[in-house]
Amino acid sequence: MVNLYYKATAIDDFVKNFQKVSRCPYLPVVLAALLISNGCMKMGPDYHRPDTGIQMPASYQHATPETVVRQPEDRWWQVFNNPDLNRLVKEVLKNNLDIKKATSRILEVQSQFVQATADRFPDLSFEGQRQRQDRQVIGIIQGKSFNAQTNICTFSLPASFELDLWGRLTRAEEAARADLLQVEENRRTVVQTVVAETISLYLQMESLERRIHLANESIENYRRSLSLVEKRYQRGLTSLLDCRQARRVLAEAETSLPPFRQGLGITQQKLSVLMGRYPETRPPMIHQKDYFKRLNPVPSGLPSELLLRRPEIRAAEARLMALNARVGVAKASRFPRIALTGSLGYSSEDLDKLFRPESELWNIALGIAQPLFDAGKLKAGQRAAEDRYEQGLAEYAKTVLTAFFEVESALLTRKEQLARRRRVMCFLKQAMATLEVTQRRYEMGLVDYLTVLEARQALLRAEENLILVDLAILGNRVSLYRALGGGWAIPDKSADVLSSCADQ
């Protein structure tokens, strides 16, 4: 390192005149330095949204004709028209611990942003000292030496300021601002994920409650069938094999209840944890037969709007912006650093004379530091920053591509699940009609009981398939909102927030 310090004698006259008014001789220099630094050049490239090379179509491939183009809904979960679900989501948003953690992370990065911003301003401190000094003094007349004690009192306000001629501190502030944007978008991602998980668990809980209710109904039907078969056996109208088969099917149906109850309890416990509560369970509720309600049309949009909706994409772009700014920081670090230092204060041997005009002292210095040889350390640091930017660019492109995949996958799944439900409803209708005919023929002695059991089990499979396909369709709506960015509104139309921050 080479350090060059010299007096700023060229501005002495100006300083002395200003000192009479402000009593702060280095203040005009600091003000001039601020003006110079604010107009400095910024090393490194300015941020522009990169071209990912992904060819975006005019519309989603698997969007159906009923798909409407509109802004995301603020409370998109209300599309299910379920007051219990709305209350549950409200409580999760209030008490979820992951959301609280993400919020605290924002506060932490906000403080780091303030620290980065503060580096661009002068550093002013206070120093006070009282010193006693013992020194040997030689007399002028006799030539003898003797010890003398002196007291020195000092009061000063030292200040320092780095001239940001190359934009190193400015780029560091840009990077800190982008870090703040990233954690804010990460918090939105956490909120979106927690809400989606809450609704998915709630739908699973209702599905398990429906399956438990269906299992109880099936067990009751099998019991009535067993009673009927036993009565027919006692009258000699059927064989012992039919009784055995009826008892076997009843025992098999009863074994399905414990797994359903276990799954329901675990799902309820997970919901309690999301709400910040102790994991608890409750008895299953009974749902109406018309459980499935036709939902509103899918609130889709143009593929390009996805870049503004998805918090994961916005977080990835904010990270890319921070990496771009840190390239400028690394490049500016290879240029000289110019620091301005000064001090204004008083020094006197007597404390009562400390603040008199004759005790006043001040100094101003300008220092330059330029690395001459570092074995390529700073250049390698710049290259490493550029390589990290390229990594961030690849991550951003992958995030965008993954988002498009999730949307297209959800739209495709929705279309196929709706088609599946129509076929399941047809299967259910035929199974009910088959069971009705089979039971009448069994009572007339035209078929054996095994045929009745097969018809009843087919009906049970149809009813279970209906429950599962309803869960798939409703869960797909959650996935679709999640893929489209949920209910978090698109930024202002006038300008993109990320791009506008990059220009500051």
C-alpha positions in Angstrom: 0.0 0.0 0.0 1.1 3.6 -0.7 -0.5 6.2 1.6 -0.2 9.9 0.7 -1.4 12.5 3.1 -1.1 16.2 2.6 -2.7 19.4 3.9 -5.5 20.9 2.0 -3.8 24.3 1.9 -5.7 25.4 -1.2 -8.9 25.9 0.8 -7.3 27.4 4.0 -8.6 30.9 3.3 -12.1 29.7 2.6 -12.0 27.6 5.8 -10.9 30.4 8.0 -13.7 32.7 6.8 -16.3 29.9 7.2 -14.9 29.2 10.7 -16.0 32.5 12.0 -19.6 31.5 11.4 -19.8 27.8 11.9 -16.8 27.1 14.2 -16.4 23.9 12.1 -13.4 24.3 9.7 -13.8 21.0 7.9 -17.6 21.3 7.3 -17.3 23.0 3.9 -14.8 20.4 2.7 -17.2 17.7 3.8 -20.0 19.3 2.0 -17.9 19.7 -1.1 -16.9 16.0 -0.8 -20.6 15.0 -0.6 -21.3 16.9 -3.8 -18.4 15.3 -5.5 -19.3 11.8 -4.3 -22.9 12.1 -5.3 -21.9 12.8 -8.8 -19.3 10.0 -9.0 -19.1 7.4 -11.7 -20.3 3.9 -10.9 -18.1 1.0 -11.8 -19.6 -2.2 -13.1 -22.7 -2.7 -15.3 -26.1 -1.2 -14.5 -28.8 -3.8 -13.9 -31.3 -4.7 -16.7 -33.7 -7.6 -16.6 -31.9 -10.3 -18.5 -33.2 -12.3 -21.4 -33.7 -15.8 -20.3 -34.0 -17.1 -23.8 -37.4 -18.7 -22.9 -40.0 -18.4 -25.7 -43.2 -17.4 -24.0 -46.4 -18.2 -26.0 -49.3 -15.7 -26.2 -51.4 -17.9 -23.8 -51.0 -21.0 -21.7 -51.2 -24.2 -23.8 -53.7 -26.0 -21.5 -55.9 -23.1 -20.6 -59.6 -24.0 -21.2 -62.1 -21.7 -22.9 -63.6 -20.7 -19.6 -60.3 -19.4 -18.4 -60.6 -15.6 -17.7 -57.9 -13.0 -17.7 -58.0 -10.8 -14.6 -56.0 -9.6 -11.7 -55.2 -12.1 -8.9 -57.7 -12.1 -6.1 -56.6 -10.7 -2.8 -58.1 -13.5 -0.8 -58.2 -16.3 -3.3 -59.1 -19.0 -0.8 -62.6 -17.5 -0.5 -63.4 -19.1 -3.8 -64.2 -22.3 -1.8 -67.1 -20.5 0.0 -66.2 -22.0 3.3 -66.4 -19.8 6.5 -64.4 -22.4 8.5 -61.6 -22.3 6.0 -61.5 -18.5 5.9 -61.3 -18.4 9.7 -58.5 -21.0 9.7 -56.4 -19.1 7.1 -56.9 -15.9 9.1 -55.6 -17.5 12.2 -52.6 -19.1 10.4 -51.6 -15.7 8.9 -51.7 -14.2 12.4 -49.9 -16.9 14.4 -47.8 -19.0 12.1 -44.2 -19.2 13.3 -42.6 -19.5 9.8 -44.2 -16.2 8.8 -43.0 -14.6 12.0 -39.5 -15.8 11.3 -39.6 -14.4 7.8 -40.8 -11.1 9.1 -38.0 -10.9 11.6 -35.6 -11.7 8.8 -36.9 -8.6 6.9 -36.2 -6.4 10.0 -32.6 -7.8 10.2 -31.9 -7.1 6.5 -33.4 -3.6 6.9 -30.8 -2.9 9.6 -28.1 -4.2 7.3 -29.4 -1.8 4.5 -29.2 1.1 7.0 -25.6 0.1 7.7 -24.7 0.0 4.0 -26.4 3.4 3.5 -24.5 4.9 6.4 -21.2 4.2 4.8 -21.9 6.9 2.2 -22.1 9.6 4.8 -19.4 11.2 7.0 -18.4 9.6 10.3 -18.4 12.1 13.1 -17.4 11.1 16.7 -16.5 12.7 20.0 -13.2 12.4 21.9 -12.3 13.9 25.3 -9.1 13.3 27.2 -7.3 14.6 30.3 -3.7 13.6 30.4 -0.9 14.2 33.0 2.6 14.2 31.6 5.9 14.0 33.6 9.0 15.2 31.7 12.6 16.2 32.5 13.4 19.9 32.0 17.0 21.4 31.9 17.3 24.8 33.5 18.6 27.7 31.4 20.8 29.4 34.1 22.3 26.7 36.3 22.1 24.0 33.6 20.5 21.6 36.1 17.6 19.3 35.2 14.4 18.7 37.1 11.1 17.0 36.6 8.0 19.0 35.6 4.4 17.7 35.5 2.0 19.1 33.0 -1.8 18.5 32.5 -3.3 18.5 29.0 -7.0 18.6 28.5 -8.4 17.8 25.0 -11.9 18.0 23.6 -12.3 17.3 19.8 -14.9 16.2 17.2 -13.0 14.1 14.6 -14.7 13.3 11.3 -13.8 11.1 8.4 -15.4 10.6 5.0 -14.6 8.5 2.0 -15.0 10.0 -1.4 -17.0 7.5 -3.4 -15.5 8.5 -6.8 -15.8 5.0 -8.3 -19.2 4.1 -6.9 -18.0 1.4 -4.6 -20.3 2.5 -1.7 -23.1 3.3 -4.1 -23.0 -0.2 -5.6 -22.9 -1.7 -2.1 -26.0 0.3 -1.2 -27.7 -1.1 -4.4 -26.8 -4.6 -3.3 -28.1 -4.1 0.2 -31.4 -2.7 -1.3 -31.7 -5.7 -3.5 -31.1 -8.0 -0.6 -34.0 -6.3 1.2 -36.2 -6.8 -1.8 -35.2 -10.4 -1.9 -36.2 -11.1 1.7 -39.4 -9.3 1.3 -40.3 -11.5 -1.6 -39.1 -14.5 0.3 -41.6 -13.6 3.1 -44.4 -13.4 0.5 -43.3 -16.9 -0.7 -43.5 -18.2 2.9 -46.9 -16.7 3.3 -48.1 -18.1 0.0 -46.7 -21.6 0.9 -48.2 -21.6 4.4 -51.6 -20.6 3.1 -51.5 -23.2 0.3 -50.4 -25.9 2.8 -53.1 -24.9 5.2 -55.9 -25.1 2.6 -54.4 -28.4 1.3 -54.5 -29.9 4.8 -58.0 -28.7 5.3 -59.1 -30.3 2.1 -57.4 -33.5 3.1 -59.1 -33.4 6.5 -62.5 -33.0 4.9 -61.7 -35.8 2.4 -60.7 -38.2 5.3 -63.9 -37.2 7.2 -65.9 -38.1 4.1 -64.1 -41.4 3.8 -64.7 -42.2 7.4 -68.4 -41.5 7.0 -68.5 -43.6 3.9 -66.7 -46.5 5.8 -69.2 -46.3 8.6 -72.1 -46.4 6.1 -70.5 -49.4 4.4 -70.0 -51.2 7.7 -73.6 -50.6 8.6 -74.8 -51.9 5.2 -72.6 -55.0 5.5 -74.1 -55.6 9.0 -77.6 -55.4 7.6 -76.6 -57.7 4.7 -75.2 -60.2 7.2 -78.4 -60.2 9.2 -80.4 -60.8 6.0 -78.1 -63.7 4.9 -78.3 -65.3 8.4 -82.1 -65.2 8.3 -82.2 -66.7 4.9 -79.7 -69.4 6.0 -81.9 -70.2 9.0 -84.8 -70.7 6.6 -82.7 -72.9 4.3 -82.7 -70.4 1.5 -78.9 -69.9 1.2 -75.8 -71.8 2.1 -73.3 -71.5 4.9 -70.7 -70.1 2.4 -72.8 -67.0 2.0 -72.8 -66.4 5.7 -69.0 -66.8 5.8 -68.6 -64.4 2.9 -70.8 -61.8 4.6 -68.9 -62.0 7.9 -65.5 -61.8 6.0 -66.6 -58.7 4.1 -67.8 -57.0 7.3 -64.6 -57.7 9.1 -62.6 -56.4 6.1 -64.6 -53.2 6.1 -64.1 -52.6 9.8 -60.3 -52.8 9.3 -60.4 -49.6 7.1 -61.5 -47.3 9.9 -58.3 -47.1 12.1 -56.0 -45.9 9.2 -58.6 -43.3 8.2 -58.8 -42.1 11.8 -55.0 -42.1 12.1 -54.7 -40.0 9.0 -57.3 -37.6 10.1 -55.7 -37.1 13.5 -52.2 -36.4 12.0 -53.7 -33.9 9.5 -55.5 -32.1 12.3 -52.3 -32.0 14.3 -50.4 -30.5 11.4 -53.0 -27.8 11.1 -52.6 -27.0 14.8 -48.9 -26.6 14.3 -49.4 -24.2 11.4 -51.7 -22.1 13.6 -49.0 -22.0 16.3 -51.0 -24.2 18.6 -50.4 -27.4 20.5 -51.2 -30.4 18.2 -54.7 -31.5 19.0 -57.3 -33.7 17.4 -61.2 -33.7 17.3 -63.9 -36.1 16.2 -64.7 -36.2 12.4 -67.4 -34.0 11.1 -70.3 -35.1 8.8 -70.4 -33.5 5.4 -73.3 -33.2 3.0 -73.6 -35.3 -0.1 -73.2 -32.2 -2.4 -69.7 -31.6 -1.1 -68.3 -30.7 -4.5 -69.3 -27.3 -5.7 -68.4 -26.0 -9.1 -65.7 -23.4 -8.7 -65.4 -20.1 -10.5 -63.4 -20.0 -13.7 -59.7 -20.2 -13.4 -58.2 -16.7 -12.9 -55.3 -17.2 -15.4 -53.6 -14.5 -17.5 -50.8 -14.0 -20.0 -47.6 -15.9 -19.3 -45.5 -12.7 -19.2 -47.6 -11.6 -16.2 -46.2 -14.5 -14.2 -42.9 -12.8 -13.9 -44.6 -10.0 -11.9 -46.8 -12.2 -9.8 -44.6 -15.0 -8.5 -42.7 -14.0 -5.4 -40.1 -16.7 -6.1 -39.3 -15.1 -9.5 -39.1 -11.7 -8.0 -36.9 -12.9 -5.2 -34.6 -14.6 -7.8 -34.4 -11.4 -9.8 -33.7 -9.3 -6.6 -30.8 -11.7 -5.9 -29.6 -11.3 -9.4 -29.7 -7.5 -9.0 -27.6 -7.8 -5.8 -25.0 -10.0 -7.5 -24.9 -7.5 -10.4 -24.2 -4.6 -8.0 -21.5 -6.6 -6.2 -19.7 -6.9 -9.5 -19.4 -3.1 -9.4 -18.2 -3.2 -5.8 -15.5 -5.7 -6.7 -14.4 -3.6 -9.7 -14.4 -0.4 -7.8 -12.2 -2.0 -5.1 -9.4 -2.1 -7.6 -9.3 1.7 -7.8 -7.8 4.2 -5.3 -9.7 5.0 -2.2 -9.7 8.7 -1.2 -10.5 9.5 2.4 -11.0 12.9 3.9 -10.4 13.4 7.6 -10.6 16.4 9.9 -10.9 17.4 13.5 -12.1 20.4 15.4 -11.6 20.8 19.1 -9.8 22.5 22.0 -6.6 21.6 23.9 -5.3 23.4 27.0 -3.2 22.7 30.1 -5.8 24.3 32.2 -9.4 22.9 32.3 -10.9 26.4 32.9 -9.2 27.7 29.7 -10.1 24.7 27.5 -12.9 26.4 25.5 -11.2 29.8 25.0 -10.4 30.9 21.4 -6.7 30.6 21.9 -7.1 26.9 22.8 -8.8 26.0 19.6 -7.2 23.5 17.2 -8.2 22.0 13.9 -6.8 19.9 11.0 -7.8 18.6 7.7 -6.1 15.8 5.7 -6.8 14.0 2.5 -5.5 10.5 2.1 -5.2 8.2 -1.0 -4.7 4.5 -0.8 -3.9 2.5 -4.0 -2.9 -1.2 -4.0 0.3 -1.7 -6.1 0.8 -5.5 -5.7 -1.6 -8.1 -4.3 -0.8 -11.1 -6.4 -4.1 -10.8 -8.4 -6.3 -10.9 -5.3 -8.6 -8.0 -6.3 -8.8 -9.1 -9.9 -9.8 -12.6 -8.8 -12.4 -11.1 -6.5 -13.9 -9.3 -9.5 -14.0 -12.4 -11.6 -15.5 -14.4 -8.7 -18.3 -11.7 -8.4 -18.9 -12.0 -12.2 -19.1 -15.8 -12.0 -21.6 -15.5 -9.1 -23.7 -13.3 -11.3 -23.7 -15.9 -14.1 -24.8 -18.5 -11.5 -27.6 -16.2 -10.4 -28.6 -15.7 -14.0 -28.9 -19.5 -14.5 -30.9 -19.8 -11.3 -33.2 -17.0 -12.3 -33.9 -18.6 -15.7 -34.5 -22.0 -14.0 -36.9 -20.4 -11.6 -38.9 -18.8 -14.5 -39.0 -22.1 -16.4 -40.1 -24.0 -13.3 -42.9 -21.5 -12.7 -44.2 -22.0 -16.3 -44.0 -25.7 -15.8 -46.1 -25.5 -12.6 -48.8 -23.4 -14.3 -49.0 -25.7 -17.3 -48.9 -28.8 -15.2 -51.7 -27.5 -12.9 -53.9 -26.5 -16.0 -53.3 -29.9 -17.6 -54.1 -31.7 -14.3 -57.3 -29.7 -13.9 -58.5 -30.5 -17.4 -57.9 -34.2 -16.9 -59.3 -34.4 -13.4 -62.6 -32.8 -14.5 -62.8 -35.3 -17.3 -62.1 -38.1 -14.8 -64.9 -36.8 -12.5 -67.4 -37.0 -15.3 -66.5 -40.7 -15.8 -66.5 -41.4 -12.1 -70.0 -40.0 -11.9 -71.1 -42.3 -14.7 -69.4 -45.2 -12.9 -71.2 -44.3 -9.7 -74.6 -44.2 -11.4 -74.1 -47.6 -13.1 -72.8 -49.1 -9.8 -75.9 -48.0 -7.9 -78.2 -49.4 -10.6 -76.3 -52.7 -10.7 -76.5 -53.1 -7.0 -80.2 -52.5 -6.9 -80.8 -55.1 -9.6 -78.5 -57.6 -8.0 -80.2 -57.3 -4.6 -83.6 -57.9 -6.1 -82.4 -61.0 -8.0 -80.7 -62.3 -4.8 -83.9 -62.0 -2.8 -85.6 -64.0 -5.6 -82.9 -66.6 -5.4 -81.6 -66.0 -9.0 -78.0 -65.1 -8.1 -75.7 -66.1 -5.3 -74.5 -63.7 -2.5 -71.1 -63.4 -4.1 -72.6 -61.4 -7.0 -74.2 -59.1 -4.5 -70.9 -58.5 -2.7 -69.2 -57.7 -6.0 -71.8 -55.2 -6.8 -71.7 -53.6 -3.4 -67.9 -53.4 -3.4 -68.0 -51.8 -6.9 -70.3 -49.1 -5.5 -67.9 -48.5 -2.6 -65.0 -48.1 -5.0 -67.1 -45.6 -7.1 -67.9 -43.6 -4.0 -64.3 -43.6 -2.8 -63.1 -42.5 -6.3 -65.6 -39.7 -6.2 -64.1 -38.5 -2.9 -60.6 -38.7 -4.2 -61.3 -37.0 -7.5 -63.0 -34.2 -5.6 -60.0 -33.8 -3.5 -57.7 -33.8 -6.5 -59.8 -31.0 -8.2 -60.0 -28.8 -5.2 -56.3 -29.4 -4.4 -55.5 -28.6 -8.0 -57.2 -25.2 -7.6 -54.8 -24.5 -4.7 -51.8 -25.6 -6.8 -53.0 -23.4 -9.7 -53.4 -20.3 -7.5 -50.0 -21.1 -6.0 -48.4 -21.4 -9.5 -50.0 -18.2 -10.7 -48.7 -16.2 -7.7 -51.7 -16.5 -5.4 -53.5 -13.3 -4.5 -50.6 -11.0 -4.2 -51.3 -8.2 -6.6 -49.2 -7.2 -9.6 -47.0 -4.2 -8.9 -47.7 -0.7 -10.2 -48.3 -0.5 -14.0 -46.1 2.6 -14.3 -42.9 0.8 -13.6 -41.4 -2.4 -12.4 -40.4 -2.2 -8.8 -37.2 -4.1 -9.3 -36.1 -2.3 -12.3 -36.8 1.1 -10.8 -34.8 0.2 -7.7 -31.9 -0.7 -9.9 -31.8 2.8 -11.4 -31.7 4.6 -8.1 
